[in-house]
Amino acid sequence: MNPEIILVDDDEVLLAILEKMFHKVSPETKLRPFSSGRHALDHLAKFPDSSQRRFLIVDINLKDLTGWDFLNELIERKDSFSKVFLITSSVSSANSEIAKKYPSVIGFYEKPITFEKIEKILNQIKED
């Protein structure tokens, strides 16, 4: 069974591009895009005890909340099903260090997201 992959980025053009790139690398990948962190969290709340692992690719800089707010919300909800890849256009090494403090974060990638990075993400998901 393919895991659910949730894309969260408030740049709707980039979100559409990421969807196409993921499907080009892996056409069978089940993606669910959200342009709002809050909407993605609302979706997760509908399925708090998911029977399958969920993988989230979350931009750190969202308009409605930060990636850190998003991760803190997952902790408050005691969400043990979701694994997170953070993406960012920031070049600050501090973000990478902060990300390591969150047990749900299993990857950190700087934009632009390339086909090579998507392949790495998909390989990590397969290995999990």
C-alpha positions in Angstrom: 0.0 0.0 0.0 1.3 3.4 -1.0 1.7 5.8 1.9 -0.1 9.2 1.8 2.3 12.0 1.0 1.0 15.5 2.0 2.6 18.5 0.3 2.3 21.8 2.3 3.5 25.0 0.6 1.7 28.3 0.3 3.2 29.0 -3.1 0.5 27.4 -5.3 2.6 27.5 -8.4 5.4 25.6 -6.7 2.9 23.2 -5.2 1.6 22.3 -8.7 5.2 22.0 -10.0 6.1 19.7 -7.1 3.0 17.5 -7.8 4.1 17.1 -11.4 7.7 16.4 -10.5 6.6 13.7 -7.9 4.3 12.0 -10.5 7.1 12.1 -13.1 9.5 10.3 -10.8 6.8 8.0 -9.3 3.4 8.0 -11.2 1.7 5.8 -8.6 2.6 8.2 -5.7 -0.6 9.3 -3.8 -0.2 13.1 -3.2 -2.5 15.4 -1.3 -1.5 19.1 -1.7 -2.4 21.9 0.7 -1.5 25.6 0.3 -2.2 26.2 3.9 -0.6 24.7 7.0 -3.9 25.0 8.9 -5.8 23.1 6.2 -3.3 20.4 6.2 -3.6 20.1 10.0 -7.4 20.0 9.7 -7.0 17.1 7.2 -4.8 15.2 9.6 -7.2 15.8 12.5 -9.9 13.9 10.5 -7.7 10.8 10.6 -5.8 11.0 14.0 -5.2 7.2 14.2 -4.2 6.5 10.7 -3.5 2.8 9.9 -0.8 3.8 7.5 2.2 6.1 7.8 1.9 9.6 6.5 4.7 11.6 5.1 4.5 15.4 5.0 6.6 17.7 3.0 6.2 21.1 4.7 7.6 24.5 3.8 9.1 26.2 6.9 7.8 29.6 5.8 4.0 29.4 5.4 1.7 32.4 5.4 -0.7 31.1 8.0 1.9 29.5 10.4 5.5 28.5 10.4 6.8 25.0 9.8 7.8 25.1 13.5 4.2 25.9 14.5 3.1 23.0 12.3 5.5 20.6 14.0 4.5 21.9 17.5 0.9 21.2 16.7 1.7 17.7 15.7 3.5 17.2 19.1 0.5 18.6 20.9 -1.8 16.2 19.1 0.5 13.3 19.9 0.6 12.5 16.2 3.0 9.5 16.0 1.9 8.5 12.5 3.3 11.5 10.6 6.9 11.8 9.4 8.0 15.2 8.1 10.4 16.4 5.5 11.0 20.2 5.9 11.7 22.3 2.8 12.9 25.9 2.8 14.2 28.6 0.6 16.3 30.0 3.6 20.0 29.3 3.6 20.3 29.6 7.3 22.0 26.6 8.9 20.0 27.4 12.1 16.9 25.9 10.5 18.6 22.6 9.9 19.8 22.5 13.6 16.3 23.4 14.9 14.8 20.7 12.7 16.9 18.0 14.4 15.2 18.7 17.7 11.9 17.4 16.3 11.6 13.6 16.3 9.0 13.6 13.5 11.4 15.3 11.1 13.2 12.8 9.0 14.6 15.1 6.3 15.5 18.6 5.5 15.9 20.0 2.0 16.7 23.5 0.7 14.8 24.8 -2.4 14.9 24.5 -5.2 13.5 20.9 -5.0 15.1 18.9 -7.8 14.3 15.5 -9.3 17.3 14.2 -7.4 15.9 15.4 -4.1 12.5 14.0 -4.9 14.1 10.6 -5.5 15.9 10.8 -2.2 12.6 11.6 -0.4 10.8 8.7 -2.1 13.7 6.4 -1.3 13.6 7.4 2.4 9.8 6.8 2.4 10.3 3.3 0.9 12.9 2.5 3.6 10.8 3.7 6.5 
